[in-house]
Amino acid sequence: MRASKIKPGHFRAGYVGRSSVNLPEDAPRRLTDRDICFTIRDIAGIRALTDLIRSACLTRYAEIARSVGLDPRKMLRRVRLPLACLDQQDMRVAIGGVRRLLEDSAEASGIDEFALRMADRGDLSNLGPVGLIVREQATVGAAIEALSRYIHIHNEAMRLRIERVDDIVTLVFMLRGERQRATRQSTELAVGTIHRVIRSLFHADWRPLEVHFAHSPPRSRKYYRYFFGCDVSFDSDFDAIVYSADDLDHPIPTAHPQIARYVQSRIETMDIRPDNWDAKVSELVRTLLPGGYCTIERVAEHLGCNRRTIHRHLSDCGTNFSAILDAQRAELVMRLIEDSDRPLAGIAELLGFSAQSAMARWFAGRFGCSITQWRNGIRPTMPTNGNAGGVADTSGV
């Protein structure tokens, strides 16, 4: 059977049932049509939340941009992405902004394969914790299943489906976007990144049987043949990598089962996506606040929208940005002031207050006592605002 005749949808559930991923016995299985596909809400295009992606996807962006004559910082400002995402790998940024960045960069440079050049410099580390769990699987088949299960932790708009027909396996990419079609460059970055990850698990001369893209062909296919090392088809019905089923049994010499189980237990705690705007904004505030610069404008930058959009969605949830910021400040300040050697002026700056005195007034109003009293154990049975916003009950502490 020729791989090009395979059509998505011929999913052999029995293959997944023979999974060799080291999952805890009580762990939910997610390699099913229901779990690896988007929900009906997603398919219908009814999305209230902005999909985020780890900024590690831009690890090589500055390098490639400069190599083709672009100013990476200028390009990021154009699409309203935080400049810090060029240096920090674990920031969460709006995938829409990343897609616009890649498209603008390809157009400005005249390089059709701009995103593939980024993928060519990447490796397993770009996937963060997902890369760790993939690396520690016993076989390539188990590693691909782990990718399928956890890739959404790296990229919320991405799902992978494993389809097997006889001796051919097809890894189908499902990338959520406006009108359910991701952009050309973001698709090629996704496929290119996963290709590099899989290839890193083999010897250097391994290559897939075929690669498929749903978009039109570039002006030149030379770089694509070089990068993938096989036939690359365009204007296909789907985006996919096709390889031999025999490849699934290839052992990974560096695999360590104990490390795999440990990483898996840790990553399970990350496998929760906020399902509404107040939870999404709370997650970003919690991430940005320790950096000392957390404003609604910066949160909007990460979500690829403006402050009015955030205000509107939070109002629909019955809250506002100030309430969320206040709750997260309260949670963080309780941890920070436990260290009596930490200067209060530094804590005030970290929490975004204009002065230490402003933080002192806020703390007294929030907790019903001064910071000094709190540190000395003289605390009210419950903070002034109760447990609203995730502030823990400190009675008896």
DRENDRENLUM-476411 format. One record per residue (C-alpha): residue number from 1; residue in one letter; chain; z, x, y. Coordinates in nm, 2 decimals, padded with zeros to 4 digits. Layout:
@pos->NUM	code->a	unit->A	w->Z	u->X	v->Y
...
# end
This chain:
@pos->1	code->m	unit->A	w->00.00	u->00.00	v->00.00
@pos->2	code->r	unit->A	w->-00.08	u->00.13	v->00.34
@pos->3	code->a	unit->A	w->00.21	u->00.14	v->00.58
@pos->4	code->s	unit->A	w->00.00	u->-00.02	v->00.86
@pos->5	code->k	unit->A	w->-00.02	u->-00.34	v->00.66
@pos->6	code->i	unit->A	w->00.35	u->-00.40	v->00.67
@pos->7	code->k	unit->A	w->00.46	u->-00.68	v->00.89
@pos->8	code->p	unit->A	w->00.81	u->-00.72	v->01.03
@pos->9	code->g	unit->A	w->01.00	u->-00.99	v->00.86
@pos->10	code->h	unit->A	w->00.96	u->-00.88	v->00.50
@pos->11	code->f	unit->A	w->01.32	u->-00.76	v->00.50
@pos->12	code->r	unit->A	w->01.46	u->-00.68	v->00.16
@pos->13	code->a	unit->A	w->01.82	u->-00.78	v->00.17
@pos->14	code->g	unit->A	w->01.89	u->-00.61	v->-00.16
@pos->15	code->y	unit->A	w->01.84	u->-00.27	v->00.00
@pos->16	code->v	unit->A	w->02.11	u->-00.33	v->00.25
@pos->17	code->g	unit->A	w->02.34	u->-00.46	v->-00.03
@pos->18	code->r	unit->A	w->02.31	u->-00.11	v->-00.18
@pos->19	code->s	unit->A	w->02.44	u->00.05	v->00.14
@pos->20	code->s	unit->A	w->02.61	u->00.39	v->00.10
@pos->21	code->v	unit->A	w->02.77	u->00.38	v->00.44
@pos->22	code->n	unit->A	w->03.14	u->00.45	v->00.41
@pos->23	code->l	unit->A	w->03.27	u->00.12	v->00.54
@pos->24	code->p	unit->A	w->03.63	u->00.00	v->00.51
@pos->25	code->e	unit->A	w->03.66	u->-00.27	v->00.25
@pos->26	code->d	unit->A	w->03.76	u->-00.53	v->00.51
@pos->27	code->a	unit->A	w->03.50	u->-00.42	v->00.77
@pos->28	code->p	unit->A	w->03.25	u->-00.69	v->00.86
@pos->29	code->r	unit->A	w->02.89	u->-00.62	v->00.74
@pos->30	code->r	unit->A	w->02.64	u->-00.63	v->01.01
@pos->31	code->l	unit->A	w->02.31	u->-00.53	v->00.84
@pos->32	code->t	unit->A	w->02.19	u->-00.89	v->00.81
@pos->33	code->d	unit->A	w->01.91	u->-01.08	v->00.99
@pos->34	code->r	unit->A	w->02.18	u->-01.26	v->01.19
@pos->35	code->d	unit->A	w->02.37	u->-00.95	v->01.29
@pos->36	code->i	unit->A	w->02.10	u->-00.70	v->01.37
@pos->37	code->c	unit->A	w->01.89	u->-00.95	v->01.57
@pos->38	code->f	unit->A	w->01.98	u->-01.09	v->01.91
@pos->39	code->t	unit->A	w->02.14	u->-01.43	v->01.93
@pos->40	code->i	unit->A	w->01.96	u->-01.75	v->02.01
@pos->41	code->r	unit->A	w->02.09	u->-01.72	v->02.36
@pos->42	code->d	unit->A	w->01.93	u->-01.38	v->02.39
@pos->43	code->i	unit->A	w->01.60	u->-01.48	v->02.24
@pos->44	code->a	unit->A	w->01.57	u->-01.78	v->02.47
@pos->45	code->g	unit->A	w->01.62	u->-01.54	v->02.76
@pos->46	code->i	unit->A	w->01.94	u->-01.71	v->02.88
@pos->47	code->r	unit->A	w->02.14	u->-01.40	v->02.97
@pos->48	code->a	unit->A	w->02.44	u->-01.41	v->03.21
@pos->49	code->l	unit->A	w->02.53	u->-01.04	v->03.16
@pos->50	code->t	unit->A	w->02.36	u->-00.72	v->03.26
@pos->51	code->d	unit->A	w->02.29	u->-00.49	v->02.96
@pos->52	code->l	unit->A	w->02.44	u->-00.15	v->03.00
@pos->53	code->i	unit->A	w->02.35	u->00.19	v->02.84
@pos->54	code->r	unit->A	w->02.54	u->00.52	v->02.83
@pos->55	code->s	unit->A	w->02.42	u->00.76	v->03.10
@pos->56	code->a	unit->A	w->02.37	u->01.02	v->02.82
@pos->57	code->c	unit->A	w->02.02	u->00.87	v->02.79
@pos->58	code->l	unit->A	w->01.94	u->01.06	v->03.12
@pos->59	code->t	unit->A	w->02.08	u->01.39	v->03.00
@pos->60	code->r	unit->A	w->01.74	u->01.56	v->03.03
@pos->61	code->y	unit->A	w->01.61	u->01.35	v->03.31
@pos->62	code->a	unit->A	w->01.67	u->01.60	v->03.60
@pos->63	code->e	unit->A	w->01.52	u->01.89	v->03.40
@pos->64	code->i	unit->A	w->01.20	u->01.70	v->03.32
@pos->65	code->a	unit->A	w->01.17	u->01.54	v->03.66
@pos->66	code->r	unit->A	w->01.19	u->01.89	v->03.83
@pos->67	code->s	unit->A	w->00.94	u->02.03	v->03.59
@pos->68	code->v	unit->A	w->00.68	u->01.78	v->03.71
@pos->69	code->g	unit->A	w->00.76	u->01.81	v->04.08
@pos->70	code->l	unit->A	w->01.00	u->01.52	v->04.13
@pos->71	code->d	unit->A	w->01.34	u->01.52	v->04.31
@pos->72	code->p	unit->A	w->01.57	u->01.36	v->04.05
@pos->73	code->r	unit->A	w->01.84	u->01.26	v->04.30
@pos->74	code->k	unit->A	w->01.58	u->01.09	v->04.52
@pos->75	code->m	unit->A	w->01.44	u->00.90	v->04.23
@pos->76	code->l	unit->A	w->01.78	u->00.78	v->04.13
@pos->77	code->r	unit->A	w->01.86	u->00.66	v->04.48
@pos->78	code->r	unit->A	w->01.53	u->00.46	v->04.48
@pos->79	code->v	unit->A	w->01.64	u->00.25	v->04.18
@pos->80	code->r	unit->A	w->02.01	u->00.24	v->04.29
@pos->81	code->l	unit->A	w->02.15	u->00.43	v->04.00
@pos->82	code->p	unit->A	w->02.47	u->00.63	v->04.05
@pos->83	code->l	unit->A	w->02.40	u->01.00	v->04.11
@pos->84	code->a	unit->A	w->02.70	u->01.09	v->03.89
@pos->85	code->c	unit->A	w->02.52	u->00.97	v->03.58
@pos->86	code->l	unit->A	w->02.32	u->01.29	v->03.59
@pos->87	code->d	unit->A	w->02.64	u->01.49	v->03.52
@pos->88	code->q	unit->A	w->02.85	u->01.24	v->03.32
@pos->89	code->q	unit->A	w->02.74	u->01.12	v->02.98
@pos->90	code->d	unit->A	w->02.98	u->00.83	v->02.92
@pos->91	code->m	unit->A	w->02.91	u->00.63	v->03.23
@pos->92	code->r	unit->A	w->02.78	u->00.28	v->03.17
@pos->93	code->v	unit->A	w->02.48	u->00.19	v->03.39
@pos->94	code->a	unit->A	w->02.24	u->-00.10	v->03.41
@pos->95	code->i	unit->A	w->01.95	u->-00.06	v->03.16
@pos->96	code->g	unit->A	w->01.72	u->-00.23	v->03.41
@pos->97	code->g	unit->A	w->01.78	u->00.06	v->03.66
@pos->98	code->v	unit->A	w->01.71	u->00.32	v->03.39
@pos->99	code->r	unit->A	w->01.39	u->00.14	v->03.30
@pos->100	code->r	unit->A	w->01.27	u->00.13	v->03.66
@pos->101	code->l	unit->A	w->01.36	u->00.50	v->03.69
@pos->102	code->l	unit->A	w->01.15	u->00.60	v->03.39
@pos->103	code->e	unit->A	w->00.85	u->00.38	v->03.50
@pos->104	code->d	unit->A	w->00.86	u->00.51	v->03.86
@pos->105	code->s	unit->A	w->00.89	u->00.87	v->03.74
@pos->106	code->a	unit->A	w->00.59	u->00.84	v->03.51
@pos->107	code->e	unit->A	w->00.39	u->00.68	v->03.78
@pos->108	code->a	unit->A	w->00.49	u->00.93	v->04.05
@pos->109	code->s	unit->A	w->00.42	u->01.23	v->03.83
@pos->110	code->g	unit->A	w->00.11	u->01.10	v->03.66
@pos->111	code->i	unit->A	w->00.27	u->01.19	v->03.32
@pos->112	code->d	unit->A	w->00.22	u->00.91	v->03.07
@pos->113	code->e	unit->A	w->00.45	u->01.07	v->02.82
@pos->114	code->f	unit->A	w->00.73	u->01.13	v->03.06
@pos->115	code->a	unit->A	w->01.00	u->00.95	v->02.85
@pos->116	code->l	unit->A	w->00.88	u->01.13	v->02.53
@pos->117	code->r	unit->A	w->00.93	u->01.47	v->02.71
@pos->118	code->m	unit->A	w->01.29	u->01.36	v->02.77
@pos->119	code->a	unit->A	w->01.33	u->01.26	v->02.40
@pos->120	code->d	unit->A	w->01.18	u->01.59	v->02.29
@pos->121	code->r	unit->A	w->01.48	u->01.77	v->02.45
@pos->122	code->g	unit->A	w->01.74	u->01.54	v->02.31
@pos->123	code->d	unit->A	w->01.95	u->01.55	v->01.99
@pos->124	code->l	unit->A	w->02.23	u->01.37	v->01.81
@pos->125	code->s	unit->A	w->02.48	u->01.44	v->02.08
@pos->126	code->n	unit->A	w->02.29	u->01.21	v->02.32
@pos->127	code->l	unit->A	w->02.42	u->00.92	v->02.12
@pos->128	code->g	unit->A	w->02.78	u->01.01	v->02.16
@pos->129	code->p	unit->A	w->03.01	u->00.86	v->01.90
@pos->130	code->v	unit->A	w->02.72	u->00.69	v->01.73
@pos->131	code->g	unit->A	w->02.57	u->01.03	v->01.68
@pos->132	code->l	unit->A	w->02.89	u->01.16	v->01.52
@pos->133	code->i	unit->A	w->02.90	u->00.88	v->01.26
@pos->134	code->v	unit->A	w->02.53	u->00.92	v->01.18
@pos->135	code->r	unit->A	w->02.57	u->01.30	v->01.13
@pos->136	code->e	unit->A	w->02.86	u->01.25	v->00.87
@pos->137	code->q	unit->A	w->02.68	u->01.01	v->00.64
@pos->138	code->a	unit->A	w->02.59	u->01.14	v->00.29
@pos->139	code->t	unit->A	w->02.22	u->01.05	v->00.29
@pos->140	code->v	unit->A	w->01.95	u->00.98	v->00.54
@pos->141	code->g	unit->A	w->01.94	u->00.62	v->00.42
@pos->142	code->a	unit->A	w->02.31	u->00.58	v->00.50
@pos->143	code->a	unit->A	w->02.26	u->00.75	v->00.84
@pos->144	code->i	unit->A	w->01.98	u->00.50	v->00.93
@pos->145	code->e	unit->A	w->02.19	u->00.21	v->00.83
@pos->146	code->a	unit->A	w->02.47	u->00.34	v->01.05
@pos->147	code->l	unit->A	w->02.22	u->00.37	v->01.33
@pos->148	code->s	unit->A	w->02.12	u->00.01	v->01.28
@pos->149	code->r	unit->A	w->02.48	u->-00.11	v->01.28
@pos->150	code->y	unit->A	w->02.61	u->00.08	v->01.58
@pos->151	code->i	unit->A	w->02.32	u->00.16	v->01.81
@pos->152	code->h	unit->A	w->02.42	u->-00.12	v->02.05
@pos->153	code->i	unit->A	w->02.73	u->00.07	v->02.14
@pos->154	code->h	unit->A	w->02.50	u->00.33	v->02.30
@pos->155	code->n	unit->A	w->02.24	u->00.08	v->02.43
@pos->156	code->e	unit->A	w->02.34	u->-00.29	v->02.45
@pos->157	code->a	unit->A	w->01.98	u->-00.40	v->02.48
@pos->158	code->m	unit->A	w->01.87	u->-00.24	v->02.15
@pos->159	code->r	unit->A	w->01.87	u->-00.35	v->01.79
@pos->160	code->l	unit->A	w->01.72	u->-00.18	v->01.48
@pos->161	code->r	unit->A	w->01.59	u->-00.37	v->01.18
@pos->162	code->i	unit->A	w->01.53	u->-00.19	v->00.84
@pos->163	code->e	unit->A	w->01.25	u->-00.35	v->00.64
@pos->164	code->r	unit->A	w->01.15	u->-00.23	v->00.29
@pos->165	code->v	unit->A	w->00.84	u->-00.32	v->00.10
@pos->166	code->d	unit->A	w->00.79	u->-00.13	v->-00.23
@pos->167	code->d	unit->A	w->00.79	u->00.24	v->-00.14
@pos->168	code->i	unit->A	w->00.76	u->00.20	v->00.23
@pos->169	code->v	unit->A	w->01.04	u->00.15	v->00.48
@pos->170	code->t	unit->A	w->00.99	u->00.04	v->00.84
@pos->171	code->l	unit->A	w->01.24	u->00.08	v->01.11
@pos->172	code->v	unit->A	w->01.16	u->-00.19	v->01.37
@pos->173	code->f	unit->A	w->01.28	u->-00.16	v->01.73
@pos->174	code->m	unit->A	w->01.39	u->-00.48	v->01.91
@pos->175	code->l	unit->A	w->01.45	u->-00.40	v->02.28
@pos->176	code->r	unit->A	w->01.57	u->-00.68	v->02.50
@pos->177	code->g	unit->A	w->01.43	u->-00.71	v->02.85
@pos->178	code->e	unit->A	w->01.29	u->-00.93	v->03.11
@pos->179	code->r	unit->A	w->01.06	u->-01.19	v->02.93
@pos->180	code->q	unit->A	w->01.17	u->-01.02	v->02.61
@pos->181	code->r	unit->A	w->00.96	u->-00.71	v->02.65
@pos->182	code->a	unit->A	w->01.10	u->-00.37	v->02.75
@pos->183	code->t	unit->A	w->00.90	u->-00.14	v->02.96
@pos->184	code->r	unit->A	w->00.66	u->00.12	v->02.82
@pos->185	code->q	unit->A	w->00.87	u->00.42	v->02.91
@pos->186	code->s	unit->A	w->01.20	u->00.28	v->02.79
@pos->187	code->t	unit->A	w->01.04	u->00.18	v->02.46
@pos->188	code->e	unit->A	w->00.90	u->00.53	v->02.41
@pos->189	code->l	unit->A	w->01.23	u->00.69	v->02.50
@pos->190	code->a	unit->A	w->01.41	u->00.47	v->02.24
@pos->191	code->v	unit->A	w->01.16	u->00.53	v->01.97
@pos->192	code->g	unit->A	w->01.14	u->00.90	v->02.05
@pos->193	code->t	unit->A	w->01.52	u->00.94	v->02.06
@pos->194	code->i	unit->A	w->01.57	u->00.78	v->01.72
@pos->195	code->h	unit->A	w->01.28	u->00.98	v->01.57
@pos->196	code->r	unit->A	w->01.44	u->01.30	v->01.69
@pos->197	code->v	unit->A	w->01.78	u->01.19	v->01.54
@pos->198	code->i	unit->A	w->01.62	u->01.11	v->01.20
@pos->199	code->r	unit->A	w->01.42	u->01.43	v->01.20
@pos->200	code->s	unit->A	w->01.73	u->01.64	v->01.27
@pos->201	code->l	unit->A	w->01.86	u->01.52	v->00.93
@pos->202	code->f	unit->A	w->01.57	u->01.67	v->00.75
@pos->203	code->h	unit->A	w->01.40	u->02.01	v->00.73
@pos->204	code->a	unit->A	w->01.19	u->02.12	v->01.03
@pos->205	code->d	unit->A	w->00.86	u->02.01	v->00.89
@pos->206	code->w	unit->A	w->00.95	u->01.65	v->00.80
@pos->207	code->r	unit->A	w->00.74	u->01.38	v->00.96
@pos->208	code->p	unit->A	w->00.72	u->01.00	v->00.93
@pos->209	code->l	unit->A	w->00.41	u->00.82	v->00.79
@pos->210	code->e	unit->A	w->00.32	u->00.63	v->01.10
@pos->211	code->v	unit->A	w->00.46	u->00.53	v->01.44
@pos->212	code->h	unit->A	w->00.37	u->00.20	v->01.61
@pos->213	code->f	unit->A	w->00.38	u->00.09	v->01.97
@pos->214	code->a	unit->A	w->00.31	u->-00.26	v->02.10
@pos->215	code->h	unit->A	w->00.19	u->-00.14	v->02.44
@pos->216	code->s	unit->A	w->-00.16	u->00.00	v->02.52
@pos->217	code->p	unit->A	w->-00.25	u->00.36	v->02.45
@pos->218	code->p	unit->A	w->-00.20	u->00.64	v->02.70
@pos->219	code->r	unit->A	w->-00.49	u->00.83	v->02.86
@pos->220	code->s	unit->A	w->-00.44	u->01.11	v->02.61
@pos->221	code->r	unit->A	w->-00.27	u->01.09	v->02.27
@pos->222	code->k	unit->A	w->-00.24	u->01.46	v->02.23
@pos->223	code->y	unit->A	w->00.14	u->01.48	v->02.31
@pos->224	code->y	unit->A	w->00.21	u->01.18	v->02.09
@pos->225	code->r	unit->A	w->00.05	u->01.34	v->01.79
@pos->226	code->y	unit->A	w->00.24	u->01.67	v->01.86
@pos->227	code->f	unit->A	w->00.58	u->01.49	v->01.91
@pos->228	code->f	unit->A	w->00.57	u->01.26	v->01.61
@pos->229	code->g	unit->A	w->00.35	u->01.47	v->01.38
@pos->230	code->c	unit->A	w->00.17	u->01.17	v->01.24
@pos->231	code->d	unit->A	w->-00.08	u->00.89	v->01.33
@pos->232	code->v	unit->A	w->00.05	u->00.69	v->01.63
@pos->233	code->s	unit->A	w->-00.09	u->00.33	v->01.67
@pos->234	code->f	unit->A	w->-00.10	u->00.14	v->01.99
@pos->235	code->d	unit->A	w->-00.15	u->-00.23	v->02.07
@pos->236	code->s	unit->A	w->00.04	u->-00.30	v->01.74
@pos->237	code->d	unit->A	w->00.24	u->-00.62	v->01.68
@pos->238	code->f	unit->A	w->00.57	u->-00.43	v->01.69
@pos->239	code->d	unit->A	w->00.74	u->-00.10	v->01.78
@pos->240	code->a	unit->A	w->00.84	u->00.09	v->01.47
@pos->241	code->i	unit->A	w->00.87	u->00.41	v->01.27
@pos->242	code->v	unit->A	w->00.73	u->00.40	v->00.92
@pos->243	code->y	unit->A	w->00.84	u->00.64	v->00.65
@pos->244	code->s	unit->A	w->00.86	u->00.68	v->00.27
@pos->245	code->a	unit->A	w->01.15	u->00.51	v->00.08
@pos->246	code->d	unit->A	w->01.20	u->00.84	v->-00.10
@pos->247	code->d	unit->A	w->01.33	u->00.98	v->00.23
@pos->248	code->l	unit->A	w->01.63	u->00.76	v->00.21
@pos->249	code->d	unit->A	w->01.78	u->00.96	v->-00.07
@pos->250	code->h	unit->A	w->01.76	u->01.29	v->00.11
@pos->251	code->p	unit->A	w->02.11	u->01.44	v->00.12
@pos->252	code->i	unit->A	w->02.27	u->01.55	v->00.45
@pos->253	code->p	unit->A	w->02.43	u->01.89	v->00.36
@pos->254	code->t	unit->A	w->02.67	u->01.89	v->00.66
@pos->255	code->a	unit->A	w->02.81	u->01.54	v->00.58
@pos->256	code->h	unit->A	w->03.19	u->01.51	v->00.55
@pos->257	code->p	unit->A	w->03.31	u->01.18	v->00.41
@pos->258	code->q	unit->A	w->03.66	u->01.21	v->00.55
@pos->259	code->i	unit->A	w->03.53	u->01.27	v->00.90
@pos->260	code->a	unit->A	w->03.29	u->00.98	v->00.85
@pos->261	code->r	unit->A	w->03.57	u->00.74	v->00.77
@pos->262	code->y	unit->A	w->03.78	u->00.86	v->01.06
@pos->263	code->v	unit->A	w->03.50	u->00.83	v->01.32
@pos->264	code->q	unit->A	w->03.41	u->00.49	v->01.17
@pos->265	code->s	unit->A	w->03.76	u->00.36	v->01.22
@pos->266	code->r	unit->A	w->03.76	u->00.49	v->01.58
@pos->267	code->i	unit->A	w->03.41	u->00.34	v->01.66
@pos->268	code->e	unit->A	w->03.51	u->00.00	v->01.53
@pos->269	code->t	unit->A	w->03.75	u->-00.03	v->01.83
@pos->270	code->m	unit->A	w->03.45	u->00.02	v->02.06
@pos->271	code->d	unit->A	w->03.24	u->-00.24	v->01.89
@pos->272	code->i	unit->A	w->03.34	u->-00.52	v->02.13
@pos->273	code->r	unit->A	w->03.10	u->-00.62	v->02.41
@pos->274	code->p	unit->A	w->03.25	u->-00.83	v->02.69
@pos->275	code->d	unit->A	w->03.10	u->-01.18	v->02.67
@pos->276	code->n	unit->A	w->03.14	u->-01.28	v->03.04
@pos->277	code->w	unit->A	w->03.12	u->-01.14	v->03.39
@pos->278	code->d	unit->A	w->03.49	u->-01.10	v->03.46
@pos->279	code->a	unit->A	w->03.54	u->-00.90	v->03.14
@pos->280	code->k	unit->A	w->03.23	u->-00.69	v->03.22
@pos->281	code->v	unit->A	w->03.35	u->-00.61	v->03.57
@pos->282	code->s	unit->A	w->03.71	u->-00.54	v->03.44
@pos->283	code->e	unit->A	w->03.56	u->-00.29	v->03.19
@pos->284	code->l	unit->A	w->03.38	u->-00.11	v->03.47
@pos->285	code->v	unit->A	w->03.67	u->-00.11	v->03.71
@pos->286	code->r	unit->A	w->03.89	u->00.03	v->03.43
@pos->287	code->t	unit->A	w->03.64	u->00.31	v->03.38
@pos->288	code->l	unit->A	w->03.58	u->00.39	v->03.74
@pos->289	code->l	unit->A	w->03.93	u->00.35	v->03.89
@pos->290	code->p	unit->A	w->04.07	u->00.68	v->03.75
@pos->291	code->g	unit->A	w->03.79	u->00.86	v->03.93
@pos->292	code->g	unit->A	w->03.94	u->00.76	v->04.26
@pos->293	code->y	unit->A	w->03.64	u->00.57	v->04.39
@pos->294	code->c	unit->A	w->03.61	u->00.21	v->04.27
@pos->295	code->t	unit->A	w->03.45	u->-00.04	v->04.51
@pos->296	code->i	unit->A	w->03.25	u->-00.35	v->04.45
@pos->297	code->e	unit->A	w->02.95	u->-00.17	v->04.58
@pos->298	code->r	unit->A	w->02.98	u->00.10	v->04.31
@pos->299	code->v	unit->A	w->03.04	u->-00.16	v->04.04
@pos->300	code->a	unit->A	w->02.73	u->-00.34	v->04.16
@pos->301	code->e	unit->A	w->02.54	u->-00.01	v->04.14
@pos->302	code->h	unit->A	w->02.63	u->00.02	v->03.78
@pos->303	code->l	unit->A	w->02.53	u->-00.34	v->03.70
@pos->304	code->g	unit->A	w->02.20	u->-00.31	v->03.89
@pos->305	code->c	unit->A	w->02.27	u->-00.59	v->04.13
@pos->306	code->n	unit->A	w->02.43	u->-00.65	v->04.47
@pos->307	code->r	unit->A	w->02.78	u->-00.75	v->04.57
@pos->308	code->r	unit->A	w->02.68	u->-01.11	v->04.63
@pos->309	code->t	unit->A	w->02.57	u->-01.14	v->04.27
@pos->310	code->i	unit->A	w->02.90	u->-01.02	v->04.15
@pos->311	code->h	unit->A	w->03.09	u->-01.25	v->04.38
@pos->312	code->r	unit->A	w->02.89	u->-01.54	v->04.26
@pos->313	code->h	unit->A	w->02.94	u->-01.48	v->03.89
@pos->314	code->l	unit->A	w->03.31	u->-01.40	v->03.93
@pos->315	code->s	unit->A	w->03.36	u->-01.72	v->04.12
@pos->316	code->d	unit->A	w->03.20	u->-01.91	v->03.83
@pos->317	code->c	unit->A	w->03.46	u->-01.74	v->03.61
@pos->318	code->g	unit->A	w->03.74	u->-01.86	v->03.84
@pos->319	code->t	unit->A	w->03.83	u->-01.51	v->03.97
@pos->320	code->n	unit->A	w->03.72	u->-01.25	v->04.23
@pos->321	code->f	unit->A	w->03.68	u->-00.88	v->04.25
@pos->322	code->s	unit->A	w->04.00	u->-00.82	v->04.44
@pos->323	code->a	unit->A	w->04.20	u->-01.00	v->04.17
@pos->324	code->i	unit->A	w->04.04	u->-00.78	v->03.90
@pos->325	code->l	unit->A	w->04.09	u->-00.46	v->04.10
@pos->326	code->d	unit->A	w->04.45	u->-00.56	v->04.16
@pos->327	code->a	unit->A	w->04.51	u->-00.62	v->03.79
@pos->328	code->q	unit->A	w->04.36	u->-00.29	v->03.68
@pos->329	code->r	unit->A	w->04.55	u->-00.10	v->03.95
@pos->330	code->a	unit->A	w->04.87	u->-00.25	v->03.82
@pos->331	code->e	unit->A	w->04.80	u->-00.15	v->03.47
@pos->332	code->l	unit->A	w->04.71	u->00.21	v->03.57
@pos->333	code->v	unit->A	w->04.99	u->00.26	v->03.82
@pos->334	code->m	unit->A	w->05.25	u->00.18	v->03.55
@pos->335	code->r	unit->A	w->05.12	u->00.47	v->03.34
@pos->336	code->l	unit->A	w->05.08	u->00.71	v->03.63
@pos->337	code->i	unit->A	w->05.43	u->00.67	v->03.78
@pos->338	code->e	unit->A	w->05.60	u->00.74	v->03.45
@pos->339	code->d	unit->A	w->05.52	u->01.10	v->03.52
@pos->340	code->s	unit->A	w->05.79	u->01.18	v->03.78
@pos->341	code->d	unit->A	w->05.62	u->01.52	v->03.87
@pos->342	code->r	unit->A	w->05.30	u->01.35	v->03.98
@pos->343	code->p	unit->A	w->05.29	u->01.32	v->04.36
@pos->344	code->l	unit->A	w->05.27	u->00.96	v->04.49
@pos->345	code->a	unit->A	w->05.01	u->01.06	v->04.75
@pos->346	code->g	unit->A	w->04.78	u->01.17	v->04.47
@pos->347	code->i	unit->A	w->04.84	u->00.84	v->04.28
@pos->348	code->a	unit->A	w->04.76	u->00.64	v->04.60
@pos->349	code->e	unit->A	w->04.43	u->00.83	v->04.65
@pos->350	code->l	unit->A	w->04.34	u->00.78	v->04.28
@pos->351	code->l	unit->A	w->04.40	u->00.41	v->04.30
@pos->352	code->g	unit->A	w->04.19	u->00.38	v->04.62
@pos->353	code->f	unit->A	w->04.46	u->00.32	v->04.87
@pos->354	code->s	unit->A	w->04.42	u->00.44	v->05.23
@pos->355	code->a	unit->A	w->04.77	u->00.59	v->05.23
@pos->356	code->q	unit->A	w->05.08	u->00.63	v->05.02
@pos->357	code->s	unit->A	w->05.26	u->00.37	v->05.24
@pos->358	code->a	unit->A	w->04.98	u->00.12	v->05.17
@pos->359	code->m	unit->A	w->05.04	u->00.17	v->04.79
@pos->360	code->a	unit->A	w->05.42	u->00.14	v->04.84
@pos->361	code->r	unit->A	w->05.38	u->-00.20	v->05.01
@pos->362	code->w	unit->A	w->05.14	u->-00.32	v->04.74
@pos->363	code->f	unit->A	w->05.37	u->-00.20	v->04.46
@pos->364	code->a	unit->A	w->05.67	u->-00.38	v->04.61
@pos->365	code->g	unit->A	w->05.47	u->-00.70	v->04.65
@pos->366	code->r	unit->A	w->05.33	u->-00.67	v->04.30
@pos->367	code->f	unit->A	w->05.63	u->-00.56	v->04.10
@pos->368	code->g	unit->A	w->05.93	u->-00.68	v->04.31
@pos->369	code->c	unit->A	w->06.08	u->-00.33	v->04.35
@pos->370	code->s	unit->A	w->06.00	u->00.01	v->04.49
@pos->371	code->i	unit->A	w->05.83	u->00.29	v->04.30
@pos->372	code->t	unit->A	w->06.16	u->00.49	v->04.31
@pos->373	code->q	unit->A	w->06.35	u->00.20	v->04.17
@pos->374	code->w	unit->A	w->06.09	u->00.16	v->03.89
@pos->375	code->r	unit->A	w->06.12	u->00.53	v->03.80
@pos->376	code->n	unit->A	w->06.50	u->00.50	v->03.79
@pos->377	code->g	unit->A	w->06.48	u->00.20	v->03.56
@pos->378	code->i	unit->A	w->06.58	u->-00.06	v->03.81
@pos->379	code->r	unit->A	w->06.31	u->-00.32	v->03.74
@pos->380	code->p	unit->A	w->06.28	u->-00.70	v->03.76
@pos->381	code->t	unit->A	w->06.25	u->-00.88	v->03.43
@pos->382	code->m	unit->A	w->05.89	u->-00.96	v->03.51
@pos->383	code->p	unit->A	w->05.64	u->-00.84	v->03.78
@pos->384	code->t	unit->A	w->05.61	u->-01.06	v->04.08
@pos->385	code->n	unit->A	w->05.27	u->-01.18	v->03.96
@pos->386	code->g	unit->A	w->05.37	u->-01.23	v->03.60
@pos->387	code->n	unit->A	w->05.13	u->-01.12	v->03.33
@pos->388	code->a	unit->A	w->04.82	u->-01.22	v->03.52
@pos->389	code->g	unit->A	w->04.53	u->-00.99	v->03.50
@pos->390	code->g	unit->A	w->04.66	u->-00.80	v->03.20
@pos->391	code->v	unit->A	w->04.98	u->-00.66	v->03.35
@pos->392	code->a	unit->A	w->05.23	u->-00.61	v->03.07
@pos->393	code->d	unit->A	w->05.57	u->-00.77	v->03.06
@pos->394	code->t	unit->A	w->05.81	u->-00.49	v->03.13
@pos->395	code->s	unit->A	w->06.13	u->-00.66	v->03.05
@pos->396	code->g	unit->A	w->06.36	u->-00.44	v->02.85
@pos->397	code->v	unit->A	w->06.16	u->-00.13	v->02.92
# end
